[in-house]
Amino acid sequence: MLKNIFMKKSYQRLLQGNRNWAKNKLAEDKNFFKNLSIGQNPEYLWIGCSDSRVPANDVTATKPGEIFVHRNIANVVIQTDMNLLSVLYFGVDILKVKHVIICGHYGCGGVSAAMQNKDFGFVNNWLRSIKEVFAKHKIELEKINDKQNREDRLVELNVIEQVNNLAKTRIVQRAWKNSTLEIHGWVYDCRTGLIKDLNYEMKKIGDIEKIFRYNL
């Protein structure tokens, strides 16, 4: 009984937080929600990890309406993920975002799990793509003796691989043909609060191998 009461209070705390937030926003700008309700026109699409410590708006100091967001475990881009592809389509074709940011983060549980041989049940299917990244860069990674540094490097390599995967989609390539679109690879560091730009980006069809280019 006491446990149920505690859980209810914890849940209600979120609702009270929402009321306080809305009140503060109106105090800052009485037209805040009126303007927000008109529609969204974000310049950025953020593909990040579902980790609760990496909220896109907070870590980039942006306002509601500035970033269109998709999050999944370990920020992966899988060609059969209809959820991600639907978000990508809406962001690129409908909202006309100019930048797509794939942002991983150090200390990622998904990346850490993918480095192990432990059976994680259903999650094995999702972690498979990250294991493929490890296998692809096995020589480099196994030269890193420190476990944490090796994991951090795999986080970076995973982001780079997902940038490549994104560039191989028809949605992105069609955007490159008809407009400008840039894909960027970043990593957020929970230990410092800072984002590291990996300086790995793609801006045109020529940035990917010829076999992956569609004749659009």
N, C-alpha and C positions, 0 to 999 in steps of 0.2 A: 504493500500500500504506500509506504513512504517513498519507495523507489518510483512509483508511478507519479506521485506528487512532484518529486524532484525533476523527473523527465518533463512534466508539463510546464514547470517553471522555466526549465532550460529552453523549451520550445517557445514559450511566451516571450522570452528575452529577445528573440529575433524580431518578433512583431513590434515590441516596444522600441527596439533599435531602429526599425523602419520608420516608426512615427517620429522619433527624434530626428532622424536624418531628413525626412520630408519637411519637418518644421524648420530645421536649420537652412535648408535649401531655399525655402520661401522667404526666410529672413534675409538671405543674401540677395535674392532676386525673385520678386513676386511673380514674374512671368516664366520662371524656370521650367515648370512642368507644362505650361501652356505651349511654350516653344518646343519642348522635347516631344510633345504629343503630335506635332505637325508631321514629323517623319525623321528619317535618318539619312545622313549623307557622309558616311565615314570614308576617309582616305586610305584606311589601313584594314587589312584582314590579318588577324593574329591566329596562328595555329600553334597552340601551346599544350603543355601537359595539364592533366586534370588535377595535379597536386594542389592542395588547398593553400599552399604557401606562395603560389605564383599567380595572383590575380592581375590580369593584363592592365586594367585601368590604374590600379594602385602603383604598380612598379614603373609605369611610364608617366605617371602624373597627368593622365588624360581624363576628360570628362565623359559622362554617358553620351553615347551618340558618335564618339570619335573613332572607336575601334569596333569592327565586326569580329566576333570571336568564335573559334571552334577549339575545343579541348578534348584530348583523349590521353590514355595512358602512354607516356613517353613520346608524345607529339609525333606520331608516325603518320606517314602518307602511304596508304595501301590502295592500290588501284581498284580493288573491289569494295572499298568502304563507301557505300552509297550515302551515308550520313555526311562524311567529309566532302565527297564530290558534290553533294547538293548544296552544302554551305559554300564551297568554292564557286560553283556556278552562280549562286545568288550574289555572292560578293563581287565577282568579276563581271558577270554579264548584266546584272540588274543594278547593283549599287555602283558599279564602275570604280572600284577601288584602284588606287595607283600602286600600292605596295602590298605584297604578301610577306609576312614575317613568320618564319618558323623559329620558335623560341624554346629551346630545351632548358634544362637547369641542372646544375651540379647537385649531387645528392638525390638523383632521380631513382625512385624505388623500382621502376620498370627496367631501367638500364641495369641496375644492380642485380635484379632477379635474372635478367637475360644472361648475365655473366656466370651464372651458376648452373649446375647440372641437376638441381632439385626439380622434382615434379610439382608444378604449380596447378595441376589439373587443367580446367578450361582455359586458364590464362596462358598456358603454353602456346596456344594458337596465335595469341596476340604478340607474344614475346619472340616468336619465330623470326620476324623480320629484323629484329635487333640482333639476334644471334647471327643472322646472315651478314650484318654489318661487321660484327666481331670477326667472323670467319674471313671476310674479305680483307680485313686489316690485321690479321692474326700476327704476322711477323712484327709489325710496328708495336702492337699492343703487348706482346709477350716480352719485348725488350724493356718494358717499363716495370721495374721491380716493385715499386711502391704500389700497393693495392688501390689506394685512394686516387693517386695520380693516373693509374691505368683506367679506373672507372671514369674519372673526369675527362680523359681523352676520348673514351668511347662515347660519352655524352656529346662531345663536339663532333666526332665522326658520324654519329647518328643524325645530328642536325644537318650536316652536309649531305648525307645520303637522302634525307627527306626533301631537301631543296632540289636535288636531282630528280627524285620521283615526281615532285610537283611539276617540274618543267616538262616531264614526259606526257602530261595529260593533254588531251585535245582542248580542254577549256583554256588552259594557259597559252597554248600555241595559237589558238584562234585569236586570243587577245593580243598577242604579239603581232599578228598579221594586221589587225584592225586598229590598234591603239598602242599605248605604252603601258607596260606593266613590269615592275621589278620585284624579284624574289630575294629575300635577305635571310641569312642564317645567323641567329643570335643565341647566346647562352646566358641565363640569369644565374647569379651566384647568391644563394640564400645566406651565405656567410658574411657578405659585404653589402648586399642590397643593390649591387651594381650589375648592369648588363654588359656582357662582352660581345662586341661585334666581331664575328669570325672573319669578316671581310671576304665572305664567300657569297656571291650573288649571281643571279642570272637575269638578263635583260632582253635577250633576243634568241631566235630559233637557232642561230649559229653557235650558241653556248652549249648545246647538247650534241651528242654523237648522232651522226646522220641516220643511223638505223632507227632511231626513236622519233624522227621528224615525220609529221603527217603532211601530205599534200593537200592543203586546205585552200 
